[in-house]
Amino acid sequence: MTPSFLLRLTAALLMTAPMARAADPQAGRAEAVACSACHGRDGIAMTPDAPNLAGQPESYLVEQLMAYRSGARTHEQMSLIARGLDDAQIADIAAYFAAIEVTATVPDALK
């Protein structure tokens, strides 16, 4: 088995396994303060090289944070930040950003 297959299998099992507790978006909001420098206070990126987190699927955010924490995915800042998060904090942060509604509007000139 390849490492990427094992990572995908682990992520799939984690997403289908019952959680010990429900994720708490309010707690995630407090935890996400560390994310705001790059990803913005409400998940809209402050820098061009940081992705928007607002409205992303919760399972995707959990998977990415766990990949940074495990070292399967690397980024200078994200790897350091994620290493300090436990499973509950990751779930809470993901729940917070996933709960933010993002809308897009086509300008009248383009309709």
DRENKE-360455 format. One record per residue (C-alpha): residue number from 1; residue in one letter; chain; y, z, x. Coordinates in nm, 2 decimals. Each point is the difference from the previous one (the first is absolute). Layout:
% DRENKE-360455
nr,rest,kette,y,z,x
NUM,a,A,Y,Z,X
...
//
This chain:
% DRENKE-360455
nr,rest,kette,y,z,x
1,m,A,0.00,0.00,0.00
2,t,A,0.35,-0.09,0.12
3,p,A,0.28,0.26,0.02
4,s,A,0.20,-0.19,-0.26
5,f,A,-0.30,0.00,-0.24
6,l,A,-0.04,0.37,0.05
7,l,A,0.37,0.06,-0.06
8,r,A,-0.01,-0.21,-0.32
9,l,A,-0.31,0.18,-0.12
10,t,A,0.16,0.34,0.07
11,a,A,0.31,-0.09,-0.18
12,a,A,-0.20,-0.13,-0.30
13,l,A,-0.20,0.32,-0.01
14,l,A,0.32,0.21,0.02
15,m,A,0.16,-0.19,-0.28
16,t,A,-0.30,0.04,-0.23
17,a,A,-0.08,0.36,0.09
18,p,A,0.13,0.26,-0.24
19,m,A,0.30,0.18,0.15
20,a,A,-0.01,0.37,0.04
21,r,A,0.34,0.02,-0.17
22,a,A,0.24,-0.25,-0.16
23,a,A,0.26,-0.15,0.23
24,d,A,0.35,0.15,-0.06
25,p,A,0.29,-0.24,0.01
26,q,A,0.25,0.28,0.01
27,a,A,-0.16,0.15,0.30
28,g,A,-0.02,-0.35,0.15
29,r,A,0.37,-0.04,-0.05
30,a,A,0.06,0.31,0.21
31,e,A,-0.24,-0.12,0.27
32,a,A,0.15,-0.35,0.00
33,v,A,0.33,0.13,0.15
34,a,A,-0.15,-0.09,0.34
35,c,A,-0.05,-0.36,-0.12
36,s,A,0.36,-0.05,-0.11
37,a,A,0.15,-0.09,0.34
38,c,A,-0.19,-0.33,0.00
39,h,A,-0.14,-0.05,-0.36
40,g,A,0.31,0.14,-0.18
41,r,A,0.03,0.31,-0.22
42,d,A,-0.15,-0.18,-0.30
43,g,A,-0.24,-0.23,0.19
44,i,A,0.24,-0.29,0.05
45,a,A,0.01,-0.08,0.37
46,m,A,0.30,0.08,0.20
47,t,A,-0.09,-0.22,0.29
48,p,A,-0.11,-0.36,0.00
49,d,A,-0.33,0.07,0.18
50,a,A,-0.12,0.28,-0.24
51,p,A,-0.18,-0.09,-0.32
52,n,A,0.12,0.11,-0.34
53,l,A,-0.24,0.27,-0.13
54,a,A,0.14,0.04,-0.35
55,g,A,-0.23,-0.13,-0.27
56,q,A,-0.29,-0.07,0.24
57,p,A,-0.35,0.08,-0.14
58,e,A,-0.10,0.35,0.07
59,s,A,-0.34,-0.09,0.14
60,y,A,0.16,-0.25,0.24
61,l,A,0.24,0.27,0.13
62,v,A,-0.28,0.25,0.04
63,e,A,-0.21,-0.25,0.19
64,q,A,0.28,-0.09,0.24
65,l,A,0.10,0.36,0.07
66,m,A,-0.37,0.09,0.07
67,a,A,-0.03,-0.30,0.23
68,y,A,0.31,0.11,0.19
69,r,A,-0.14,0.35,0.02
70,s,A,-0.34,-0.11,0.12
71,g,A,0.14,-0.24,0.25
72,a,A,-0.16,-0.30,-0.17
73,r,A,0.36,-0.13,-0.05
74,t,A,0.27,0.08,0.26
75,h,A,0.37,0.01,0.00
76,e,A,0.21,0.22,0.24
77,q,A,0.17,0.21,-0.27
78,m,A,-0.25,-0.03,-0.29
79,s,A,-0.30,0.10,0.21
80,l,A,0.18,0.32,0.11
81,i,A,0.12,0.08,-0.35
82,a,A,-0.33,-0.06,-0.17
83,r,A,-0.20,0.21,0.25
84,g,A,0.19,0.30,-0.13
85,l,A,-0.09,-0.06,-0.37
86,d,A,-0.31,0.14,-0.17
87,d,A,-0.18,-0.18,-0.29
88,a,A,0.20,0.18,-0.27
89,q,A,0.34,-0.09,0.16
90,i,A,-0.11,-0.36,0.03
91,a,A,-0.10,0.00,-0.36
92,d,A,0.33,0.16,-0.11
93,i,A,0.21,-0.24,0.20
94,a,A,-0.19,-0.30,-0.13
95,a,A,0.04,0.13,-0.36
96,y,A,0.37,0.04,0.05
97,f,A,0.07,-0.35,0.13
98,a,A,-0.24,-0.16,-0.25
99,a,A,0.18,0.17,-0.29
100,i,A,0.33,-0.16,0.09
101,e,A,0.06,-0.30,-0.23
102,v,A,0.13,-0.31,0.17
103,t,A,0.15,-0.29,-0.20
104,a,A,0.12,-0.34,0.09
105,t,A,0.24,-0.22,-0.18
106,v,A,0.05,-0.37,0.04
107,p,A,0.37,-0.08,0.04
108,d,A,0.15,-0.19,-0.30
109,a,A,0.08,-0.29,0.24
110,l,A,-0.37,-0.05,0.07
111,k,A,-0.13,0.02,-0.36
//
